[in-house]
Amino acid sequence: MAPVERQLFIGGASRPSSTGRTEQDTNPWTGEVFATVAAASPDDATAAVDAAAAAFDEWSATDPGTRRRIFLRAADLLEARADDVVPLMAQEVGGTRPWALFNVGLAADVLREAAAVTTAPRGEVLSSADSGAWGFALRQPAGVVAAFAPWNAPLILGVRSFAVPIATGNTVVLKPSEDAPISAGLLLAEIMQEAGLPDGVLNVVTNARADAAEVGNALIADPRVRRVNFTGSTAVGRSIGVEAAKHLKPAVLELGGKNSILVLDDADLDYAVNAVTFGAFMNAGQICMSADRVLVPRELEQEFTERFAEKVAGLPCGAPDAPDTVIGPVISAAAAERIFGLVEDALAKGAVAHCGGEPPKGALLAPTVLSNVTPQQRIHSEEIFGPVTTVLPYDRVEDAVEVINSTPYGLTAGVITEDVRRGWEIGQRVQTGIFHINDQSVGDEPQAPFGGVKDSGYGRFGGRNGVDSFTETRWLTFRSRHAQFPF
């Protein structure tokens, strides 16, 4: 089958890059070229901002009811295309059928939450020292937003990158990951256009890997771009944040994590095993919230680890398009080798593999559970982002909390306990942007303020926080009678 061919999406129309260059989008399972997409230049990035800026005035003045109808229509259209999304995600990012359908459902909910945002309050009345004056804190759209979306949850995070910004009256230039230019970008723009979104409100620029920084920096540097949002690795996010700061532009950065699940001594072990398996191995561990560490009481370590490893070893692995596959390939053979390098280093320094631990076959890495992990091993502190997790024993809950907080990351964590009060108390002490009581580390709801602390980034998507991130607060006053001036 010939590769799919896709172009840039600027001003409501598909167009080749200004240089005529293209980039290959590779199937991680087969290694074959799945698609060929246009490779944008900085000039193309500027053209996309031209289109977004030209559309801003009319879109920002569009009534909330019209905006709401577009988002609700887009959610329905996305769900109607679920059967198209499943093979697309399998071929583009190695996503299994359950993961693809989860992406469809949550992305549609993000669109519906954005529809609700269109009619949310846009300010507040402020008190004044003068009884004849009124003040308002008014939130208005910021302008053009530069959005960067990753590959691992392409529909969810692609939609999240533009939904609230557009719902609040901004226009967007979206740069999806080179590993998911269609599912995290071009497909979504197509659906939004079909739903009635006017030309230029959402634009998509795809690029060659070698040009990623140059194209991204051209977007950020453009004076018409007033907000930046990025979801991805901490290393790249740091450079995005620095570039945005150089131009005095607020940025929302949702970055990596070294996430933990804490199992307490009163936990239901059957529930804990099931919860941790999901939290560590959903989407082959390629979720920013995936659990790299499972902390268990020392007296339960052996029993928990044996039961956990037995369940993990039984997870069906293989082709992402097979209906029963739970663990598909990671995003590339190179990524699999990187992840296995962490495992290999740990095993060489005394770690024990209770399942998995073998070299990858192409991009497929067997799910792995390690114990006897120490700070001398790279896997103890580095983000894994793959189908591997570690079991760490603790003697006191205070020690476990200290381990959770010892990492420079602070995205999410969970505690498994039958005593919600204990979980609540622990939640107050854990240094993460997200915390789940009697649940694992992976969780996302479109109305919730989503984001981390420390090296996991800053700013929030979702809920009122999402509105605040992509609007300007202005102070407006008016007088009901003339003021008295001293001269």
DOGU-265594 format. One record per residue (C-alpha): residue in one letter; x, y, z. Coordinates in pm, 1 decimal, decimal comma. Each point is the difference from the previous one (the first is absolute). Layout:
N
A/X/Y/Z;
...
This chain:
487
M/0,0/0,0/0,0;
A/134,6/342,0/-95,7;
P/66,2/238,5/289,5;
V/-264,4/257,4/88,1;
E/91,0/349,0/-119,6;
R/-100,3/307,9/200,1;
Q/79,2/369,2/-27,6;
L/0,5/298,5/233,6;
F/-335,8/140,1/109,6;
I/6,7/380,3/-11,6;
G/-291,4/238,3/-30,3;
G/-247,4/-284,6/-48,9;
A/185,6/-153,5/-296,3;
S/259,9/-270,5/-56,6;
R/324,3/119,9/-153,0;
P/353,2/-132,1/-49,9;
S/290,7/146,8/189,0;
S/164,2/304,2/-155,9;
T/312,2/-205,1/-70,4;
G/-183,1/-305,8/-132,2;
R/172,6/-218,6/259,3;
T/-172,9/-291,4/173,5;
E/53,9/-220,9/305,7;
Q/-70,7/-370,6/48,8;
D/-235,8/-121,6/272,3;
T/99,8/-357,9/91,3;
N/-210,8/-287,9/131,8;
P/175,7/-106,7/324,6;
W/-121,4/-360,9/-28,6;
T/101,9/-73,0/-360,2;
G/269,4/262,7/-46,9;
E/-158,7/93,4/-331,6;
V/-89,3/351,2/-110,4;
F/-363,4/58,2/90,4;
A/-31,4/357,7/-124,1;
T/187,9/281,8/-166,5;
V/-77,7/347,9/130,1;
A/108,5/348,0/-98,9;
A/310,0/125,8/181,4;
A/-67,8/361,0/93,0;
S/262,2/272,1/-5,3;
P/7,3/307,9/225,6;
D/-169,1/185,5/-286,2;
D/-287,9/-248,8/16,7;
A/-24,5/58,4/373,9;
T/-29,9/371,9/-68,2;
A/-267,4/-66,7/-263,9;
A/-197,4/-200,4/256,6;
V/22,8/287,8/247,5;
D/-110,7/235,8/-280,3;
A/-315,1/-210,0/-42,4;
A/-64,0/-23,9/373,8;
A/49,5/372,8/51,4;
A/-230,0/82,3/-291,6;
A/-273,5/-220,0/149,8;
F/34,4/129,1/356,8;
D/-217,2/312,2/-4,3;
E/-304,6/-171,1/-148,0;
W/36,2/-317,7/205,2;
S/53,4/182,0/330,0;
A/-324,8/189,9/-67,8;
T/-197,4/-314,2/-89,7;
D/-287,6/-58,6/240,8;
P/34,5/-279,1/259,7;
G/-294,0/-196,2/-136,4;
T/164,6/-36,4/-340,6;
R/327,7/-107,5/155,2;
R/-179,4/-250,4/222,7;
R/-182,4/-160,5/-292,2;
I/325,4/-45,7/-189,9;
F/167,7/-179,1/290,6;
L/-299,6/-223,7/67,3;
R/-18,3/-89,9/-367,9;
A/374,5/-74,8/-5,8;
A/-34,3/-236,6/297,8;
D/-272,1/-195,2/-178,8;
L/201,5/-13,0/-322,7;
L/306,2/-129,1/182,7;
E/-195,9/-277,8/168,3;
A/-157,4/-92,1/-334,8;
R/349,8/-50,9/-141,2;
A/116,5/-241,3/269,4;
D/29,3/-284,5/-251,9;
D/239,9/215,8/-203,1;
V/202,7/104,6/302,8;
V/75,5/-356,3/117,2;
P/208,3/-100,0/-306,9;
L/146,6/351,1/-25,9;
M/140,6/-11,5/352,6;
A/119,0/-359,9/-45,5;
Q/195,7/94,8/-308,9;
E/123,3/342,0/107,5;
V/89,3/-47,7/368,4;
G/-45,9/-372,5/69,6;
G/-312,6/61,6/207,3;
T/-216,9/-297,0/95,2;
R/-374,3/-0,2/-65,1;
P/-95,5/70,2/366,3;
W/243,1/290,8/12,0;
A/-128,5/144,1/-327,7;
L/-362,2/-20,6/115,5;
F/94,7/155,9/333,6;
N/160,6/285,9/-195,7;
V/-316,4/48,5/-203,0;
G/-224,6/6,9/306,9;
L/208,0/234,4/211,9;
A/84,7/231,9/-290,3;
A/-371,3/29,5/-76,4;
D/-62,5/86,3/365,2;
V/272,1/266,1/-15,9;
L/-184,9/153,5/-295,1;
R/-328,1/-6,9/192,9;
E/163,0/160,8/302,1;
A/135,1/269,7/-232,6;
A/-356,7/51,9/-121,2;
A/-100,3/65,1/361,5;
V/286,5/246,8/39,0;
T/-146,5/221,7/-272,4;
T/-278,7/113,6/233,2;
A/198,3/4,6/325,9;
P/23,1/333,5/189,7;
R/265,2/225,4/-147,1;
G/74,1/226,4/293,3;
E/-115,0/143,9/329,1;
V/-122,3/325,9/146,7;
L/257,0/170,3/222,3;
S/-67,9/226,1/294,2;
S/110,9/363,7/-17,8;
A/81,8/263,0/259,6;
D/-218,4/241,5/-197,5;
S/-371,8/-72,2/30,4;
G/-55,9/149,9/-343,5;
A/243,8/-232,3/-178,4;
W/-8,9/-359,3/-109,6;
G/291,5/-230,2/-82,4;
F/15,2/-323,1/-191,9;
A/266,0/-269,4/-35,6;
L/-69,1/-108,7/-355,9;
R/154,8/-301,1/-168,9;
Q/53,1/33,7/-374,0;
P/170,8/-224,5/-257,1;
A/375,2/53,2/-18,7;
G/51,2/-33,0/-375,6;
V/182,9/-268,5/-196,6;
V/105,9/-309,4/196,1;
A/294,2/-221,3/-100,4;
A/-84,0/-357,7/103,6;
F/233,9/-299,0/8,0;
A/-158,8/-346,6/30,1;
P/177,4/-334,0/69,8;
W/-45,6/-344,1/-155,8;
N/-79,0/-226,6/294,1;
A/-369,8/91,4/46,6;
P/-39,9/174,0/-334,0;
L/-373,2/68,1/-7,6;
I/-30,9/93,1/366,5;
L/302,8/225,4/13,8;
G/-44,5/135,8/-350,2;
V/-354,4/111,3/82,8;
R/102,6/127,5/342,9;
S/264,2/222,5/-158,9;
F/-255,7/207,1/-190,7;
A/-351,7/-60,6/141,0;
V/-15,6/247,7/289,2;
P/217,0/259,3/-178,3;
I/-240,7/2,7/-295,8;
A/-311,4/-22,6/219,8;
T/109,1/316,5/181,5;
G/41,4/190,2/-326,7;
N/364,2/-52,8/-94,2;
T/131,4/-138,6/-326,8;
V/264,4/-274,0/-10,7;
V/298,6/-127,7/-192,7;
L/52,6/-363,7/97,2;
K/331,6/-177,7/-48,5;
P/-57,1/-372,2/64,9;
S/277,0/-246,4/78,0;
E/197,4/-135,7/-292,9;
D/-111,1/-345,6/119,1;
A/-372,6/82,8/-24,7;
P/-51,2/276,4/-255,2;
I/-336,8/-138,6/-111,2;
S/-165,9/-129,6/316,7;
A/125,3/287,2/219,8;
G/-55,9/271,1/-258,4;
L/-127,3/-32,1/-355,8;
L/-288,9/-236,1/79,2;
L/-120,0/230,9/276,5;
A/12,3/306,5/-222,3;
E/-202,9/-187,3/-260,6;
I/-266,6/-86,1/259,0;
M/-13,8/355,4/134,7;
Q/-40,3/135,7/-352,1;
E/-281,9/-245,5/-70,1;
A/-165,0/112,2/324,7;
G/-10,8/356,7/-131,6;
L/313,2/162,6/144,1;
P/83,3/300,1/-220,6;
D/313,4/0,7/-213,7;
G/316,0/110,2/177,8;
V/-122,3/-61,7/354,7;
L/194,4/-328,2/19,2;
N/310,6/-50,8/-213,5;
V/236,8/-298,8/-0,9;
V/366,9/1,6/-97,4;
T/187,5/-329,4/-23,6;
N/376,9/-10,4/-24,6;
A/311,5/-210,2/-39,9;
R/169,2/-106,5/322,4;
A/312,7/191,8/-90,5;
D/-203,2/319,8/-32,1;
A/-208,8/-34,5/317,9;
A/183,9/260,2/207,3;
E/25,1/248,7/-286,4;
V/-370,1/-22,6/-87,1;
G/-106,0/5,3/365,4;
N/216,8/301,2/79,1;
A/-138,7/185,6/-301,6;
L/-349,1/-46,9/141,9;
I/95,3/111,8/348,4;
A/195,9/302,2/-122,4;
D/-281,6/135,8/-215,5;
P/-130,5/310,8/182,0;
R/-360,7/-90,1/-87,6;
V/26,4/-321,2/203,8;
R/-105,0/90,1/354,1;
R/-16,9/-339,7/174,0;
V/196,3/-324,2/-24,8;
N/-101,9/-345,1/117,3;
F/213,2/-312,7/-14,0;
T/-47,0/-358,9/112,6;
G/302,3/-228,4/-19,1;
S/336,0/-74,9/154,8;
T/156,6/216,6/267,7;
A/313,4/52,9/-209,1;
V/-188,7/141,8/-298,4;
G/-249,9/180,7/223,9;
R/283,0/178,7/175,7;
S/126,0/135,0/-333,3;
I/-356,4/102,6/-97,4;
G/-39,4/180,2/331,3;
V/331,0/182,9/-41,9;
E/-91,8/106,9/-352,9;
A/-343,3/122,1/110,8;
A/153,7/192,9/290,3;
K/241,3/174,3/-237,4;
H/-303,3/145,9/-175,0;
L/-196,9/64,6/322,9;
K/-272,4/-248,2/-92,6;
P/-182,8/-207,8/260,4;
A/33,4/-374,6/-54,2;
V/-186,2/-303,5/129,0;
L/243,3/-291,5/26,1;
E/-118,2/-354,0/79,4;
L/318,0/-204,6/18,5;
G/140,1/-332,0/121,9;
G/-46,7/-186,5/323,5;
K/157,7/-256,4/230,0;
N/-330,5/-112,4/141,2;
S/-66,8/-223,6/298,1;
I/-282,1/-213,1/134,8;
L/11,1/-54,0/375,6;
V/-160,6/-321,1/127,7;
L/-86,4/15,0/371,4;
D/-13,1/-294,0/238,8;
D/-382,7/3,9/8,1;
A/-35,0/-22,1/-380,7;
D/-206,7/-266,7/-171,4;
L/285,5/-175,6/-182,0;
D/-217,1/-126,5/-285,7;
Y/-115,3/354,5/-64,8;
A/354,2/135,1/41,6;
V/142,1/-245,4/-254,1;
N/-267,8/86,6/-254,2;
A/34,0/373,9/56,6;
V/378,0/1,2/-19,9;
T/0,5/-216,3/-314,0;
F/-223,1/254,6/-172,2;
G/196,8/298,4/133,2;
A/334,3/-139,4/-111,9;
F/-82,2/-175,7/-327,6;
M/-288,8/177,8/-173,2;
N/125,2/101,1/-347,3;
A/320,3/-194,4/70,3;
G/86,5/249,3/273,8;
Q/18,1/287,4/-247,3;
I/-212,7/243,7/198,1;
C/140,2/298,6/187,9;
M/-190,4/-128,4/306,4;
S/122,1/-363,1/-20,8;
A/128,6/-148,7/325,3;
D/376,3/-48,9/0,1;
R/3,4/-89,6/371,4;
V/-223,6/-215,5/216,9;
L/70,9/40,3/370,6;
V/-120,8/-286,1/222,6;
P/44,6/-83,3/370,0;
R/305,0/-220,3/45,0;
E/-207,6/-275,5/158,3;
L/-220,9/-11,3/-312,1;
E/275,5/40,4/-258,0;
Q/43,9/-367,5/-89,8;
E/-370,0/-85,0/-21,7;
F/-89,3/314,0/-191,7;
T/290,8/-31,0/-243,4;
E/-74,4/-365,7/-77,9;
R/-368,2/68,3/-64,0;
F/73,1/316,0/-196,3;
A/264,4/-163,4/-219,8;
E/-225,4/-297,2/-69,3;
K/-275,0/231,8/-127,1;
V/239,8/211,2/-205,8;
A/163,3/-305,6/-157,0;
G/-342,6/-107,7/-124,5;
L/-77,5/323,7/-184,0;
P/-40,3/-72,9/-374,6;
C/282,9/162,0/-197,8;
G/48,0/46,5/-370,4;
A/-158,4/160,8/-304,3;
P/-194,3/314,6/88,8;
D/-278,5/-87,2/-243,4;
A/-67,2/-337,9/163,1;
P/-326,9/32,9/197,8;
D/131,5/-150,1/325,6;
T/338,3/178,2/13,6;
V/62,9/194,0/321,4;
I/371,1/75,1/-44,1;
G/82,4/115,0/-351,0;
P/326,3/145,8/-129,0;
V/151,3/315,7/139,3;
I/31,5/292,6/-237,9;
S/320,8/-120,5/-169,3;
A/275,5/-259,7/13,9;
A/232,8/275,4/124,3;
A/-236,7/72,6/288,7;
A/-11,0/-370,2/86,0;
E/380,2/-11,5/9,9;
R/9,1/306,8/226,3;
I/-247,5/-157,3/242,5;
F/181,9/-333,1/-2,9;
G/322,4/187,9/72,2;
L/-153,8/105,2/333,9;
V/-99,8/-361,2/72,8;
E/341,1/-134,6/-100,1;
D/179,0/252,1/220,7;
A/-224,7/-88,0/295,7;
L/50,2/-375,8/-41,9;
A/376,8/43,9/-24,8;
K/-7,0/189,8/331,2;
G/-204,3/-252,7/195,3;
A/-365,2/47,1/-95,5;
V/-219,9/-309,0/-37,7;
A/-243,6/-50,3/-290,8;
H/-316,9/-182,8/106,2;
C/-132,9/1,2/-356,2;
G/131,7/138,1/-324,0;
G/353,5/134,1/0,4;
E/85,8/-132,4/-345,9;
P/133,7/208,7/-290,2;
P/-269,2/151,0/-224,0;
K/-106,8/-143,3/-331,6;
G/-9,3/307,9/-216,7;
A/-231,5/241,4/181,8;
L/-163,0/-272,3/214,1;
L/124,8/-24,7/356,0;
A/-141,8/-260,6/237,7;
P/-165,2/154,9/308,7;
T/252,5/-5,5/281,6;
V/-19,5/15,2/379,5;
L/321,8/69,4/191,1;
S/83,4/-11,1/369,9;
N/319,3/60,9/198,6;
V/27,8/338,1/-168,6;
T/251,5/240,3/154,9;
P/98,0/364,7/-55,3;
Q/314,7/-117,0/-178,4;
Q/-213,7/-127,2/-287,9;
R/-112,0/247,2/-266,7;
I/-353,4/-136,4/5,9;
H/-37,1/116,5/359,2;
S/-4,4/366,2/-103,8;
E/-48,9/20,9/-378,8;
E/-346,2/5,2/-156,4;
I/-66,9/-339,9/-162,9;
F/-287,5/75,7/-240,5;
G/-41,4/-362,2/-98,5;
P/-136,4/-337,7/119,4;
V/227,0/-26,9/304,5;
T/-61,4/76,6/364,7;
T/180,2/-46,8/330,5;
V/-113,3/-126,3/340,5;
L/158,0/175,2/299,3;
P/-54,0/-113,2/362,7;
Y/-41,8/242,1/289,1;
D/-2,0/-32,7/378,2;
R/-194,7/315,0/92,5;
V/-252,6/199,8/-197,2;
E/209,8/309,3/70,6;
D/292,2/-165,7/-179,7;
A/-220,5/-81,4/-300,2;
V/-122,0/358,7/-26,8;
E/360,8/117,8/13,6;
V/86,8/-231,0/-291,2;
I/-295,4/130,9/-203,1;
N/107,6/359,5/63,0;
S/371,3/-66,0/-60,3;
T/-33,8/18,4/-377,8;
P/29,2/335,6/-179,6;
Y/-329,1/-82,0/-175,5;
G/-344,1/64,3/147,5;
L/-278,3/-97,6/-236,6;
T/-223,2/-263,2/161,6;
A/-17,6/-274,1/261,3;
G/-252,1/-234,5/156,7;
V/-54,3/-182,5/328,3;
I/-182,5/-332,0/37,9;
T/-169,9/-22,4/338,7;
E/-332,5/-97,2/149,3;
D/25,6/295,8/240,6;
V/-76,1/317,1/-193,5;
R/103,0/211,7/296,1;
R/354,0/-140,3/-13,4;
G/6,1/58,0/-374,0;
W/-114,4/359,2/42,3;
E/269,9/69,9/257,5;
I/268,0/-142,4/-229,6;
G/-138,1/199,7/-291,5;
Q/69,6/324,3/186,8;
R/369,0/-89,9/25,3;
V/71,5/-132,8/-347,3;
Q/155,7/258,9/-233,2;
T/-191,8/-60,0/-321,7;
G/-249,9/198,7/-203,3;
I/-239,5/-297,6/-0,6;
F/-68,9/-258,7/270,2;
H/-247,9/-288,7/6,0;
I/-127,1/-163,6/320,1;
N/-78,5/-373,0/-24,3;
D/97,1/9,5/-365,0;
Q/305,3/-26,5/-222,4;
S/194,2/284,0/-163,4;
V/-168,1/23,9/-343,2;
G/-310,2/216,8/-8,9;
D/-129,2/287,7/-208,4;
E/-331,8/182,1/-13,6;
P/-52,0/297,5/-231,7;
Q/-147,6/226,1/267,3;
A/286,5/-59,0/245,3;
P/308,4/224,2/33,3;
F/266,1/-220,1/-159,1;
G/372,6/63,3/47,4;
G/302,1/-53,5/219,6;
V/249,9/173,2/224,3;
K/379,1/13,7/8,9;
D/155,6/-147,4/-318,5;
S/-341,1/-125,1/-113,8;
G/-83,1/350,0/-118,3;
Y/-232,9/284,2/86,7;
G/-338,2/136,9/-98,1;
R/-318,2/-202,2/-28,0;
F/-224,1/-141,3/-267,8;
G/-365,6/-64,7/75,9;
G/-270,1/162,9/208,4;
R/10,3/364,7/101,0;
N/379,6/-20,1/0,3;
G/-3,7/-75,1/-371,9;
V/-206,5/312,4/-65,1;
D/238,8/207,0/210,0;
S/302,5/-138,0/-188,7;
F/-121,0/115,7/-340,7;
T/-164,2/333,8/73,1;
E/116,9/342,5/110,6;
T/-146,0/156,6/314,6;
R/-83,5/365,5/-51,4;
W/-122,3/257,9/248,6;
L/-286,5/208,3/-137,7;
T/-176,1/279,1/193,8;
F/-286,1/238,3/-57,9;
R/-153,3/284,2/198,3;
S/-367,0/71,3/59,2;
R/81,9/365,5/78,7;
H/283,0/241,8/-64,9;
A/311,9/-32,2/211,0;
Q/145,0/288,7/204,0;
F/361,9/84,9/-79,4;
P/244,5/191,8/222,1;
F/103,6/243,6/-275,6;
